[in-house]
């Protein structure tokens, strides 16, 4: 008889700690950045517009790297993993 084994999903453990409102979570992360590292609203908006049109974006998650597009767009030093911005 086959033994039932379940693998532990670490991502599930991380995700269950993220609030239902991703905007609240993202806002907290943005405020944690040093002010000189924060992208301004214009830069964030232009990055998200590109992400919105990208085939790798599925409901705000980048399938190329697994990050939330909104969160990655916050830091000036971050770049698109597909080199679109």
N, C-alpha and C positions, 0 to 999 in steps of 0.2 A: 504494500500500500504506500502511496506517495505521501510524504510528510509535507504538511502545510507550513510554509515559511513566509514570513512577511518581512520585507526590508523596511527599515526605518527611513522615513523621508525627512531629511533635515530641512528642506525647503518648507515643508508643511509646518514644522515647528517655528520657523521664522515668520511665515505668513500669518499664523494664528495670533501673533503679537502685534501685527499691523492693524491699526484701527480701521473700521469699516469705511470711514471717510478718508480716502487717500489724500485729499486736499489738506486735511489737518496734519497728516503724517508728513507730507511734502513741505508744508509750512514750517514745521518744527525742524526738519533737516536743513531748509534754507537758512533759518536763523542760526543754526550751528556753524555755518560757514563763516570764515573771517570776511569782514566787509570787503576787503580788496579782492577776494576770490569770488564774490557773488557776481553773477551776470546781471545786467540791468533788464528791466522788463521788455525792452525792445529786442535785445539779443535772445532772451528766452522765447519770446513770441515768434521770432523768425526761425529759430531752431525747431519749435514745435510745429510750425507750418510745414516744414520739410518732413518732419516725422509723420505728420498726419497723412501725407501723400505717399509714404514709403510702404512697400509691400511687406516689409519685415515688422511693421507695427500692427500688433493685434491687441485691440482694446487698451492702448496706452503702454503696452509692454513690448520692448524691442526683442524680437526673436534672434537677432544677431548676437546679442550679448546677455539678454535676460534682465536688463534693468528696466525701471520705469522711465519712459521717455521724459516725463516732466522732471523727475529728480536729476537725471543726467544733464538736462539743459541748464540747471542752476549754476554750475561752477564754470567760470571762464576757461579753466584749464582742460575741461572735459571736451571730448570730440566724439563724433558719431563713429561707431565701429565700422560702418560702411563708407566712411570718409565723405559723407554728404554735407557735413558742416564741421 
